[in-house]
Each structure stands twice: as C-alpha cells, then as structure tokens.
Amino acid sequence: MTDTPGPSGDTDAPIDPALLPLADEDDEAGPTPDLELEPTDEAEGSEVDLDSGETRKGAAVVAAMVKVLPNAPGVYRMLDAKGDVLYVGKAKSLKKRVANYVRLGQLPTRIIRMVQATAAMEFVRTATETEALLLEANLIKQLRPRFNVLLRDDKSFPYILIAEDHAAPQLVKHRGARTRKGRYFGPFASAGAVGRTINALQKAFLIRTCSDSVYETRTRPCLLHQIKRCAAPCTGEIATADYAELVREADAFLSGRSQAVKDELATAMNRAAEDLDFESAAVYRDRLAALSHVQSHQGINPQGVEEADVFAVHQEGGQTCVQVFFFRTGQNWGNHAFFPKAGGSEGGEVLSSFVAQFYDDKPVPRLVLVSHELEDMELMARALSEKAGHRVEVAEPRRGEKKDLVDHAVQNAREALARRLADSSSQLKLMEGVGRVFGLADTPRRIEVYDNSHIMGTNPVGAMIVAGPGGFMKTHYRKFNIRGADITPGDDFGMMREVMTRRFSRLMKEHGSKETAPRDEDGFGPWPDLVLIDGGAGQLSAAKAILDEIGLVDVPLVGVAKGPDRDAGRERFFVPGRADFMLPTRDPVLYFVQRLRDEAHRFAIGSHRARRSKQITQGGLQEIPGVGPTRKRALLNHFGTLKAIQRAALSDLEAVPGVSAATAKAIYDYFHESG
C-alpha cells in the first residue's frame, strides 16, 4: 500500500488542494459475482535499466512534483501517458513520501517500472492521516490501478434478518443496504452458510420465512408447517404472544446467548415429560437437536472472542491466499478465501491493503486479528475506529486462544492455496489440450463461449462466458439484451450477428489490436485466444462473416454442434479450413468443452429468465394468450398477488372460477417454462 519511507526533501510552501484535480471515475465496472484481487505488474526478479530515458523521464516528473508538495497528509495518484491511474498511495507527508520515488536505487523492481511509466501525478490533501488511509482505500476500489493490490468485488456479504416491520416477524437472508426495520446478524461467509443456518433455525424456532404477500393470502397452513418448520402464524395455528416468544428465543440464540436458550428448551422438555405430555416433549427435543446441528456446523467456537474478523495470509509458488474468518456472538459464521496475485509484495503489505479495502463498504467488528504485522497497525486501528464509530482493536496475537484462531486461519489459507495450485495445474493441462485439438499456435489463455436464449423469439438474450488459467472468470461474463429492430423473432443468426458485432467493436474501441492489448502475468488479456460458438457450420460461417466484416481475421473460431438427439459426448466440432470431426467419448478435452458450453447455456438461460421475469412484473398477466381483464380480475381476487399466481400449482389455477383447464395450462406454462 505504501513504499519504503526515506528522508524528507525540500520544504516549500503548501499548494492549494483545490488545484489538485481528481482523476476521471466514469468507467463503468463489469459484473462481479465472486471476490477477486487484481494482479500487480511484473515480478520482482526482472531487470530494469535505471539509466534508460524512460526511467529518467518518469523520475523527472516525480521530482518536479516534490518541489511543490506540502509536508501534510494526503493521497497521491501516479498516471501514465494515457491518463490511466497506475498507483494510489497515502502519506503522512506527501513531500516525504513522493520524494522516495526519486531514489530509484532503493526501490524494488516493480516500483521502478511504475516510476518508469509515470507521466503525471495528482494529489488530494486531507486533514489527517486516517482520512488519507480511508480515501486511499476508496480510490483504489474505484480506479482499479494495476500496481495496487486491488479488491475488485463490491459484492456484500449476506446477513440473517429478523424483520420487525410485520406483526409476525420474518426470518430471511439479507444482502445490501440495511434499510428494512429489524435485527441483522452477520456477516456470513456465503449465501450457502446463511441458507444452512436458516434451515436449522426453522427447525429450532419455527419462524416463518415466507414473504408478506404470501403470508397475507394464506387460508390454510403451508407445507413448512406440516413438516414442523413453521408455527403457521398466518392461519392462527399459534397465538401471537407464543410466536413472539419464539422470535425472542431466536434473537437470543443469534445474539450469542445460545446456552441460555438451550437450557430453557431442556427445562421445558423435562417439564413436558414429567407431565406425560410426550408430544410436546418430542417437539422440544427436535428443537434442541436443531440448535446442536447449527453449532456443530460452525466449527471452532471461541470462548473468549465475542466479535472478531480473522485475516491470515499464506504465500507459496508465487501466489497468495488471504483467508477471512467471521466470528460473531461467540460463534463461527464461516470463512472465505481470496487469491491476490501480489507480485513480490510481502504478507504484511498485502494484508494492509486488503484490510483497508475490505472494510470500505462493510461493518467493522470490535476486534481484527491478523497473521502478519501490518505496515501501520495503529493507524489502521484509528481509521477503522473512526469509520465504525466505536473502538476497533487491530492485533497480531502471539499466544493464547486468539493465536489459535489465527493459526487455524493460516492452516486454512495454506490448504486453500494448495487446492488452487492443483486446480490451476489441471486447468493448464486442459487449456493445452484445447490448443492441440483445435490446432492453435499457442496454448489459449482466454476462451470465450457465446450462446443465445429466447422463447419463441421473446426476450432474446445473448451471453458470453469466459474461461482462463484460473477457471471460469465470472467478472468477465457479459450478457447482451438483443435490441435490433430488424431481427426476426427466433432468428439465431441475427442475434449472433448483433452480439458479435457489439462485443468486438467495443473491444477494438477500448483496447485496440490484439497485439497491443495488455495481458497479466498469466497471459490473460481482454482479447480471446479462442471463441467457441454454440452451433454447427451455419453458426460458425455467420460468426466468421461478422468478424471478417469488422476486419478481424486472426480470432480463432470453433463451432460446437450438439450430437444426434442432443446426446452429450457426441458433439461435432467445426473449424474453418478443416473437415468437421468428433473427439473420443472419454477425452478430457471433450469433457472440458462440454463444461464450457453448459456454463454458457446456464448463463444465457439465467439472463433470459431474469429479463423475462422483469417483463412479467412490469406487464402483468396481459401478455398471456387467453387472459383478458375478466380472467385477470378473477385470478387476482383468488390469489391476491401476481407472485402468488406465478407460484400456483396447475390444480390451483384450474380451481379459479372462469378459468378453463386449457387456460390454466397456458398460465402455468407461461410462468414455468422448461430450461
């Protein structure tokens, strides 16, 4: 995050901060399903000519800035000749920090390369160093400079919410801004962890998970009540006061008072057994078992740590893993692994940058434990305390239970990195096999797969998925809402033409030619080394004609046609200039291509359904053939809401007055299309 400090330079008069402009921040970020860290530039070991003209030019730019900088805290940005931000850093003294970059002999190779590329610098003066640290983390996430360790994913972690905006509180998963009234518990490491916990809490506390609209339209208990996962307050199966007691117990359990709740349930179970009320005793027994199940799946549960996040870093084979564990209310609420490609950065430097960016948009616990000493531990604690509004301790424990927690996180980081290294090795072999099978000059580093999805031409969507050295690169996925007015509904060739034209025209505009586009240290760049088209000779010819029209002749294309009767394993491959062919049914490359095609199909179907669902919500029922104003009114009177109609079974739709069996089938099919 910051570089080696050196002695101060000259002490000229401070410059006006208003004269220090901010860089443009108008670039639109792509989709971000999973957390990922941006790689730094080249490895530390490569040589740099300190006497080159480019290096002297970059150092001269920095030296000129030193003369007009104040001895005051702030944030600086280094820009290349195109105006792109290379690096963002913070400083207690801007003059002293920036002066370091002039002393090239004391800098690592990676930083020398950054100075060499620097054509301009911009600055923001701040009131305090803690403000500079927070601003630095914010700018790094916004500008994504390639020489910083960069946390690219703004996806928030999920929480459990006991909503209190209804007479019968609801238990739900929540992600995003906390605008809804209620009690929030988390964060959890993944949606899966939240789902498993909610599933067990349903068994233990019988709290409803249905939406308010479904709750209001129920006339009889749902299946969850029948399988003893909901107390069914919607139909009065439980008194309001008794349901409130269940909610209180769930709140107490999630707040860390789990043993007290278990003691209460055990006492109630014994009392029921003594009164020979064995049915009630069995209910309490099952609830106790559910609570034990929750705790058994939380792994290590520390006794002396009420609220903490644990960060551990492990580096091996030129790669880095940061493992994060979440502890709340004395319970382990999961962990998540991140894999920065941090070049020659040491563990403490990686963690310093990581922690600051991690809490830019997330709540901060009272204790943050780290496996390596951060560069500015006290400064980090002050900045996080200022952001959180309460005291935050940042510590590298040396002994005791807290040290055990950090060691446990380090072990998980080590194992996660070992698995990733093994997966990367397998992925590389598969990519080499793809290059060999399709006659490519080099092993592909970026494979793009295209597919379309629509139903009888409605809501057409094109999809592109990307695979690289690390597997599926979901941050690079793109969907294309087909909007060409001249495309006949159901015209797959027309849709492909629009998708390919939009994709490669924008690629040329943003990155120029394939030869000049930047690539990371794994060889992964914006241009595809191979394009797979879901289709046969016709689709391939159409795609090739599109690229020829744009002027691209060096993009390898392969068509993947489904086998007879759409049998997996009997796919036929079409490559320009070669006869079509098939691969042996047990060839690993065939399995790999099938996975790529299936992932593209899954993403296309999901994008289509999302667009179609939005249209349904906006358009209501009038899009369904045979449903006019009278039947629409009858359906809404019977079910209450559009969502309830969407979820209704075919038999329930047939029971609506004025709706025939044929119309009911049309309504059901409209909302339940097959994938």
Backbone hydrogen bonds, N-H to C=O, Kabsch-Sander energy under -0.5 kcal/mol:
donor,donor_aa,acceptor,acceptor_aa,energy
12,D,10,D,-0.6
19,L,16,D,-2.0
20,L,17,P,-1.8
29,A,27,D,-0.5
38,E,150,L,-2.2
40,T,341,K,-2.2
46,S,43,A,-1.0
50,L,48,V,-0.9
52,S,49,D,-1.4
56,R,52,S,-2.1
57,K,53,G,-2.3
58,G,54,E,-2.4
59,A,55,T,-2.8
60,A,56,R,-2.2
61,V,57,K,-1.8
62,V,58,G,-1.8
63,A,59,A,-2.9
64,A,60,A,-2.2
65,M,61,V,-1.3
66,V,62,V,-1.8
67,K,63,A,-1.1
68,V,65,M,-1.4
69,L,66,V,-1.1
72,A,70,P,-1.6
74,G,91,A,-2.0
75,V,124,V,-2.7
76,Y,89,G,-2.5
77,R,122,E,-2.8
78,M,87,Y,-2.3
79,L,120,A,-3.0
80,D,84,D,-2.3
83,G,80,D,-1.7
86,L,78,M,-3.9
87,Y,78,M,-1.2
89,G,76,Y,-2.2
91,A,74,G,-2.2
94,L,72,A,-2.4
95,K,70,P,-1.6
97,R,93,S,-2.5
98,V,94,L,-2.5
99,A,95,K,-1.7
100,N,96,K,-0.8
100,N,97,R,-1.1
101,Y,98,V,-1.1
102,V,99,A,-1.3
103,R,99,A,-0.6
103,R,100,N,-1.0
104,L,102,V,-1.7
106,Q,103,R,-1.7
107,L,104,L,-1.6
112,I,108,P,-2.2
113,R,109,T,-2.3
114,M,110,R,-1.4
115,V,111,I,-2.5
116,Q,112,I,-2.6
117,A,113,R,-1.4
118,T,114,M,-0.6
118,T,115,V,-1.0
119,A,79,L,-3.5
120,A,79,L,-1.6
122,E,77,R,-2.1
124,V,75,V,-2.5
126,T,73,P,-2.0
132,A,128,T,-1.4
133,L,129,E,-2.1
134,L,130,T,-2.1
135,L,131,E,-2.3
136,E,132,A,-2.6
137,A,133,L,-2.0
138,N,134,L,-1.9
139,L,135,L,-2.7
140,I,136,E,-2.5
141,K,137,A,-1.7
142,Q,138,N,-1.6
143,L,139,L,-3.2
144,R,140,I,-2.0
146,R,85,V,-0.7
147,F,86,L,-2.1
148,N,145,P,-1.1
150,L,38,E,-0.8
150,L,148,N,-0.7
151,L,149,V,-0.5
152,R,36,E,-2.5
152,R,150,L,-0.9
153,D,36,E,-0.5
159,Y,174,H,-3.2
160,I,185,F,-2.9
161,L,172,V,-3.1
162,I,183,R,-2.5
163,A,161,L,-0.9
163,A,170,Q,-2.4
164,E,181,K,-2.1
170,Q,163,A,-0.8
171,L,208,R,-2.7
172,V,161,L,-2.4
172,V,170,Q,-0.6
174,H,159,Y,-3.0
179,T,177,A,-1.6
183,R,162,I,-2.0
185,F,160,I,-2.7
188,F,158,P,-2.6
189,A,333,W,-1.6
194,V,190,S,-1.7
195,G,191,A,-2.7
196,R,192,G,-2.5
197,T,193,A,-2.0
198,I,194,V,-2.9
199,N,195,G,-2.3
200,A,196,R,-1.9
201,L,197,T,-2.7
202,Q,198,I,-2.4
203,K,199,N,-1.2
204,A,200,A,-1.8
205,F,201,L,-3.1
206,L,201,L,-0.6
206,L,202,Q,-1.9
215,Y,211,S,-2.4
216,E,212,D,-2.3
217,T,213,S,-1.0
218,R,214,V,-0.7
218,R,215,Y,-0.8
225,H,222,C,-0.8
226,Q,222,C,-1.3
227,I,223,L,-1.9
228,K,225,H,-1.4
229,R,224,L,-3.2
230,C,224,L,-0.7
231,A,206,L,-2.5
235,T,232,A,-0.8
236,G,233,P,-1.0
237,E,232,A,-2.0
243,Y,239,A,-2.4
244,A,240,T,-2.2
245,E,241,A,-1.4
246,L,242,D,-1.6
247,V,243,Y,-2.1
248,R,244,A,-2.2
249,E,245,E,-2.2
250,A,246,L,-2.2
251,D,247,V,-2.5
252,A,248,R,-2.4
253,F,249,E,-2.4
254,L,250,A,-2.5
255,S,251,D,-1.4
256,G,253,F,-1.4
257,R,252,A,-2.5
261,V,257,R,-1.7
262,K,258,S,-2.4
263,D,259,Q,-2.4
264,E,260,A,-2.0
265,L,261,V,-2.3
266,A,262,K,-2.6
267,T,263,D,-2.4
268,A,264,E,-2.4
269,M,265,L,-2.5
270,N,266,A,-2.4
271,R,267,T,-2.4
272,A,268,A,-2.3
273,A,269,M,-2.2
274,E,270,N,-2.4
275,D,271,R,-1.7
276,L,273,A,-1.5
277,D,272,A,-2.9
278,F,276,L,-1.4
281,A,277,D,-2.1
282,A,278,F,-2.1
283,V,279,E,-1.5
284,Y,280,S,-2.3
285,R,281,A,-2.3
286,D,282,A,-2.3
287,R,283,V,-2.0
288,L,284,Y,-2.3
289,A,285,R,-2.1
290,A,286,D,-2.0
291,L,287,R,-2.0
292,S,288,L,-2.2
293,H,289,A,-1.9
294,V,290,A,-1.9
295,Q,291,L,-2.1
296,S,292,S,-2.4
297,H,293,H,-1.3
298,Q,295,Q,-1.3
299,G,296,S,-0.6
306,E,304,G,-0.6
308,A,327,F,-2.5
309,D,367,L,-1.8
310,V,325,F,-2.4
311,F,369,L,-3.2
312,A,323,Q,-2.2
314,H,321,C,-2.3
316,E,319,Q,-2.3
319,Q,316,E,-2.0
320,T,340,P,-1.0
321,C,314,H,-2.6
322,V,338,F,-2.8
323,Q,312,A,-3.0
323,Q,321,C,-0.5
324,V,336,H,-2.7
325,F,310,V,-2.3
326,F,334,G,-2.6
327,F,308,A,-2.8
327,F,325,F,-0.5
328,R,331,Q,-2.3
330,G,306,E,-2.5
331,Q,328,R,-2.5
333,W,326,F,-2.9
333,W,331,Q,-0.7
336,H,324,V,-2.2
338,F,322,V,-2.6
342,A,340,P,-1.1
345,S,342,A,-2.3
350,V,346,E,-2.4
351,L,347,G,-2.5
352,S,348,G,-2.2
353,S,349,E,-2.0
354,F,350,V,-2.6
355,V,351,L,-3.1
356,A,352,S,-1.7
357,Q,353,S,-1.9
358,F,354,F,-2.6
359,Y,355,V,-1.8
360,D,357,Q,-1.4
361,D,358,F,-0.6
368,V,393,E,-3.0
369,L,309,D,-2.6
370,V,395,A,-2.4
371,S,311,F,-1.3
377,M,374,L,-0.7
380,M,376,D,-2.8
381,A,377,M,-2.2
382,R,378,E,-2.3
383,A,379,L,-2.7
384,L,380,M,-2.6
385,S,381,A,-2.2
386,E,382,R,-2.4
387,K,383,A,-2.1
388,A,384,L,-2.7
389,G,385,S,-2.2
390,H,385,S,-0.7
393,E,366,R,-2.5
395,A,368,V,-2.6
395,A,393,E,-0.5
403,K,399,R,-0.7
404,D,400,G,-1.7
405,L,401,E,-2.0
406,V,402,K,-2.0
407,D,403,K,-2.7
408,H,404,D,-2.3
409,A,405,L,-2.0
410,V,406,V,-2.6
411,Q,407,D,-2.4
412,N,408,H,-1.9
413,A,409,A,-2.3
414,R,410,V,-2.6
415,E,411,Q,-2.3
416,A,412,N,-2.6
417,L,413,A,-2.3
418,A,414,R,-2.0
419,R,415,E,-2.2
420,R,416,A,-2.1
421,L,417,L,-2.7
422,A,418,A,-2.0
423,D,419,R,-2.6
424,S,420,R,-2.8
425,S,421,L,-1.9
426,S,422,A,-2.0
427,Q,423,D,-2.9
428,L,424,S,-2.4
429,K,425,S,-1.8
430,L,426,S,-2.1
431,M,427,Q,-2.5
432,E,428,L,-2.5
433,G,429,K,-2.0
434,V,430,L,-2.3
435,G,431,M,-2.3
436,R,432,E,-2.0
437,V,433,G,-2.7
438,F,434,V,-2.3
439,G,436,R,-0.9
440,L,435,G,-2.6
447,I,467,A,-2.8
448,E,530,L,-2.5
449,V,465,I,-2.3
450,Y,532,L,-2.3
451,D,463,A,-2.0
453,S,461,V,-2.3
455,I,458,T,-1.3
458,T,455,I,-2.2
461,V,453,S,-2.3
462,G,480,F,-3.1
463,A,451,D,-3.0
464,M,478,R,-2.7
465,I,449,V,-2.2
467,A,447,I,-2.5
468,G,471,G,-2.8
471,G,468,G,-2.0
473,M,466,V,-2.6
474,K,472,F,-1.1
476,H,473,M,-2.0
477,Y,474,K,-1.1
478,R,464,M,-2.2
480,F,462,G,-3.3
482,I,460,P,-1.6
482,I,480,F,-0.7
487,I,484,G,-1.2
488,T,486,D,-0.6
491,D,488,T,-2.5
492,D,490,G,-1.3
495,M,491,D,-2.2
496,M,492,D,-2.5
497,R,493,F,-2.3
498,E,494,G,-2.1
499,V,495,M,-2.5
500,M,496,M,-2.8
501,T,497,R,-2.3
502,R,498,E,-2.5
503,R,499,V,-2.6
504,F,500,M,-2.5
505,S,501,T,-1.9
506,R,502,R,-1.8
507,L,503,R,-1.8
508,M,504,F,-2.1
509,K,505,S,-1.9
510,E,506,R,-2.6
511,H,507,L,-2.5
512,G,508,M,-1.5
517,A,513,S,-1.0
520,D,524,F,-2.3
523,G,520,D,-2.3
529,D,446,R,-2.9
530,L,446,R,-1.1
531,V,556,P,-2.3
532,L,448,E,-3.1
533,I,558,V,-2.9
534,D,450,Y,-1.4
535,G,533,I,-1.4
535,G,560,V,-0.9
540,L,536,G,-2.4
541,S,537,A,-2.6
542,A,538,G,-2.2
543,A,539,Q,-2.4
544,K,540,L,-2.6
545,A,541,S,-2.4
546,I,542,A,-1.9
547,L,543,A,-2.2
548,D,544,K,-2.6
549,E,545,A,-2.1
550,I,546,I,-1.8
551,G,547,L,-1.5
552,L,547,L,-3.1
553,V,551,G,-0.6
558,V,531,V,-2.2
559,G,574,F,-2.8
560,V,533,I,-2.9
561,A,559,G,-0.6
561,A,572,R,-2.8
563,G,567,D,-0.7
566,R,563,G,-2.2
567,D,564,P,-1.5
570,R,567,D,-1.4
572,R,561,A,-2.1
573,F,581,F,-3.3
574,F,559,G,-2.4
578,R,575,V,-2.2
581,F,573,F,-1.8
587,D,584,P,-2.0
590,L,587,D,-0.6
591,Y,587,D,-1.7
592,F,588,P,-2.2
593,V,589,V,-2.6
594,Q,590,L,-2.4
595,R,591,Y,-2.2
596,L,592,F,-2.1
597,R,593,V,-2.7
598,D,594,Q,-2.9
599,E,595,R,-2.2
600,A,596,L,-2.1
601,H,597,R,-2.4
602,R,598,D,-2.6
603,F,599,E,-2.4
604,A,600,A,-2.4
605,I,601,H,-2.7
606,G,602,R,-2.5
607,S,603,F,-2.3
608,H,604,A,-2.5
609,R,605,I,-2.7
610,A,606,G,-2.1
611,R,607,S,-2.1
612,R,608,H,-2.7
613,S,609,R,-2.9
614,K,610,A,-1.8
615,Q,611,R,-2.0
616,I,612,R,-2.6
617,T,613,S,-2.4
618,Q,614,K,-2.2
619,G,615,Q,-3.5
620,G,616,I,-2.5
622,Q,619,G,-0.9
624,I,621,L,-1.9
627,V,624,I,-1.8
628,G,626,G,-0.7
632,K,628,G,-2.5
633,R,629,P,-2.2
634,A,630,T,-2.1
635,L,631,R,-2.6
636,L,632,K,-2.3
637,N,633,R,-2.3
638,H,634,A,-1.7
639,F,635,L,-2.9
640,G,636,L,-2.0
641,T,639,F,-0.6
645,I,641,T,-1.4
646,Q,642,L,-2.3
647,R,643,K,-1.7
648,A,644,A,-0.8
648,A,645,I,-0.7
653,L,649,A,-1.9
654,E,650,L,-2.1
655,A,651,S,-0.9
656,V,653,L,-1.4
659,V,656,V,-2.0
660,S,658,G,-0.6
664,A,660,S,-2.7
665,K,661,A,-2.1
666,A,662,A,-2.0
667,I,663,T,-2.5
668,Y,664,A,-2.6
669,D,665,K,-2.7
670,Y,666,A,-1.7
671,F,667,I,-1.5
672,H,668,Y,-1.1
